[in-house]
Structures are given as structure tokens and as C-alpha cells.
């Protein structure tokens, strides 16, 4: 079986897949908006408990990583494998930073008993409980996507080393970049919805 | 065929050939179908007499849940797209394979893993799930049975479905042979195209919904728990936003098969090609707007009920358009009553029975009366078994000679089809009457006045079983002993019939150039025994 190469087909497939990812998060955004409509004051108060500085830092970290991902694609398109790999490494480092910051945020909250079923949270108003239930679900699912995205980049790395992802056929890296931009984009919506609605 | 020391397992299970993947799906789906049918027979046996007969309440709840999960998620949703779509879509397009062959193998493996996970949930943990296939909260969030594993299986199956849909969309866009314009696509391909978009757009919502059930059970989030700020009605919305469009994932490909079969056996071009295409797309679109007609009695606002009732009526229009187009195609056609056409006619009749009662359910006033009664059970079995099931059988009988290069016994095939039509009506028509008289669905016991109708239904299930047995016997026997046939026993005009039966690994030796539509029979040669 000869493997045909279809650049446009591969891109199209990736875009459709990204659309399904948006819809996956879309279900959660619907839940968020319905719950926000029901408990506007509680959401306002619960949001004040999140650390805006850490959230902003993470936003900057993730946007910068997205830039590096894009530069990595450009690097490979220009035929510079080493440059592409360098920017990929930078993307991965920043992704790790994002997860580490997220870890500190979560563990801080969990220590304070603010998690679904936690001793502090369970005594609060239903609206605030709903806020944190959604917060953990959505940022958790997003964090999972960050990890998956890192896995995708590592996979592309092996393809570059193996010589199957090349300056002539760079669509694997390009699609990985697209995936990373999606992960970034979803965070850009999550950030104001959870940290800035006060 | 690839050889060179590759074992049979590697050659089949890790194949990249769309035809083999299609066959693998077909066999798996058939195996699961047989399991699902047997469970259905047990349910009907239990209902033969009122009261407890040989299985308890819990076992009964588990059985109808498992029957639903197997039949909906493992059999009906992938049935025609995954099996026959994989087998024949690339052939009908004149392509060498689907756009992403590796992804296709991956989808199949996800399907196997998902199906296995769903099955494992029956025998491990707290026992088989007992929630019904809809997994409604709050019960699914608190029951001690093995719901988490079952919905994890559903998640994986959904992922498989998304990837198959994605693959088909790109395949249809990118891999059509020269000359195969959009208006020269077969109607089966068009139906798969519309279906694929529903798969891609609706399934992610189901994925997130079942993920929420799992985290709700494992972490106790409370997203659907009113005491903690959640809302159980939201679960129903999210669930049906997928699962109603999923009904059209189930029926559209079957309609595509019927649209391909009817012109061939009437020797006439399809009546209203473009309206059939348009109605497929219209069903895909409008079908996504009607989910809340499952929730008329859930406590939505009256406005919402009216809007969704109205929208539901709109979906009936494109479905009816198709039925009228099929009948118009047959009008003054040169009709050959071969088995595929008999199954197609069975489809039209049974689908119409189910579709019209769908209006009774879609209309808010009458739905209040029959909601969650046997009327609903009768309705969706007419549509799903009578519709998708018959579409599947029609597809098997239509493409069987192409898949195996042999012909089945036509008299036996027709006899089986007629037995099935009688059996299905015997099985499901009494359910309409039971529902109108107030027999609730999902109950394992009933009042004595329902006994005779339940018996009638159980008798129908035996007749149906006999029809299925005859059909499967005929097909399996003919697989090995059937009379060999040539390329084009039905004298059809679509591209797959220009290939040898069964088609070679590389499909087309030279890329075909298409010069006319799929239902132009003027140039079809009689090369039956070529």
C-alpha cells in the first residue's frame, strides 16, 4: 500500500478534529453560562478567591509557548531542523512551567479544603460550590490537553529525528502547532471566565 | 494480498485496507447484534407472564440497559457507516483508500476497545449498569453498579465514531476520481457525508457528558446535584443534544443505502436526486435542533416545549421527501423484486410506521399521554430495527455478491425478509397499543390486563428470531457454497461494480474517469458471468 501525501487533506482533517475539541469544551462552556446566569453573585465572590497574578502569569506563559510553536513550524518550513527543534524545546519548557504553576494553584486550594466534597467548600453556598466544581473540571480538562499537546510535540520530535517530518513534509509539525494554538485559545477563554469576572 | 511471512492476525487486524477494516467491523457488529438480540429475547420471555418468572428486577434492569448500550452504541451507530461505508465509500469514489488509512485502523481498534470496555462493565465492579442506556442522573451518579466503566466504553466508542466521520469527510472532499463531481456522487456517499458531519459535530457533546458522569461518580463534583448548585435537567439537555442527532447517524446511512438500491432494481434514474441530497443535509441540520422533544415532561418552560415540538415537525418533512422520491422512482419503473429491493420496501414500510408515530411523540399534547410508555419503545424499535436494521440487511443483500463473489439463495432471502416484516409488526405493533393503554416502559412486571398484548409481542419476537436465523443461515451458507457471480450481478451503474468480486487490494488498476451520474444505466453492460 503506497501512502499518498495530501497536504490539504491532512490540514482539513486536523481542522475538523480541532472543531470537535472546541465542541467538547463547548458542552462545559454551556454548563458554565447556565450556572453563571443562575448564581451571578456567588460566581463573583468565588472568583475573588482565585489568584489573578498566577492566572495572568500562566496566560503569558501559554501565549509565549504558542508563539514558539509557530516559530518552530516556520523554522522547519525554512529548512532549519535544529531551529525547529529548539523552538519546540522552548514550547515544551513553557508548557511544563504552565503545569507547575497550575499545580501550585490547585494544591493551595485543595489544602484549604476548597475542592468538591472538601470540608470548607461543602459549607458554602451552592453557587460557589458549582463555581469550583466547574473550575476544577474545566481547568483540569484543559491541563489534560496541555499534557496531550506535549505528547504530540514529543511524537513529532521523534518523527523529525527519524526523518519522516521534513522541510518538504512538515504537516505533522504544523498540525501539532495547530493543536497547541487550540489549547492556548481555550485557556484564553478560561482565564477571564474564572479569574476576571469579579 | 500482502504476504511475505505476515501472519493472518497481522494481515487482518493491523490492515490498512479499508475493505478489510469494513469486513472486521461487519463481523464484530454482527456478533454484538446476535448478543443484543439474545438479550432482547430474554427480556421478551420475562414479559410473557406478569410477575417474576425467571429473572429478578435487578437482572431485568441490567438486561435492558445492556441491550440498549450494545444495540445503540456498539451495533446501530457504527453499523452502516463503519461497515459498509468503509467497504464501499472509497470504491464508489474511485479512490485507492480512505484519506487516513492509519487513522481508520486506529478507529477500528478504538471500537474494539470501547466495545470490550462496555462488555467488561457487565462482569466486574458492582454488576452490570442498571440505569437504562441514557445514564440519566441523579441515578447514574449514585447507583453502585458499574456505570463508570460502561460510560468509559461509550466515550471510547464515541471517539471511534468521530474519527470515522472525520475520515469520511476528508475522503469525500479530497479523493473523488476525475469527473466525479458533487452531483455525480452516489446517494449513499451523500448520506455518509451528512452522517459524518453529525458524527463530528454531535459526538463531542456526548463525550463531555459521559466524562462528567465519570468525574461526578469518582470525585463527587455535584455538577448535576441541585444541593451543590448543579442541575439534573442540564444533564438531559447535554445528553440529548448528542443522542437525538445520533438517531440520524443511525437512520441517514440506511436511507442512503435505500436510495442506491431502488434505482438499480427499477432500472430508472432516481427521482429528485438533488432533493434527496438536500433532504439528507436538511435532516442533519434540523435534526440537531430538536433534542428537547425527549424532555417534554421534564419541567422545561412551556415556550421551550412549543418550540421543540414545532421544530420536531419540521424534521418530518425531509424524511417524507425521501419516501416520496423513492416511491416516485419506482413509479413506472421496470421493477425486479430481488432480495435487496424486498428489504428496501420493508424499510420504507416499517420506517413509515415508526416515523408517523414519531409525530405522535413530537407533538407535545399527545406526548404527555404516551411519554415513557411502551408507545415510545414501539416507535423507536420500528425506526431503528425496522429502519436501520432493514437498511443494514438491504445493504448486506445488495453488496453480498461484491464482498464474496457469490450469490445467496434468493428465495430463502425473500422468505426471511417477509418473515421479518411479519415478526417485527407482531413484536412492536402491540407495544403501541400497550403504550396507549398506559403500560410504562422499563417495568419488569405489569398488570394482568396487559398480558395478552405482551404475549402477542413475545410471539412476534419468536417470529423475528426465526426470520433472522433463516437470513443468517442463508448468508453464512452462501458465503462458502453460493453460486459464483461476476462483477455486476445487479447491473448497477456505480463504480464498485466495475471491479472484480471481491475487489482486489488496490481497488482500481487505473484511476477511473467518471463521465455520467451513478444512476445512468444506459451504458451498463451485462457482464454478470464475465
Interface residues (C-beta under 8 A of the other chain):
Chain A: X1 X2 X3 X4 X6 X8 X9 X10 X12 X13 X16 X17 X19 X20 X21 X23 X24 X25 X26 X27 X28 X30 X31 X34 X35 X38 X39 X42 X116 X117 X125 X126 X127 X128 X129 X130 X131 X133 X134 X136 X137 X141
Chain B: X2 X16 X17 X96 X97 X99 X100 X101 X103 X162 X166 X167 X169 X170 X173 X174 X175 X200 X201 X203 X204 X205 X207 X208 X209 X211 X212 X215 X219 X220 X221 X222 X223 X226 X227 X228 X229 X230 X231 X234 X238 X241 X505 X506
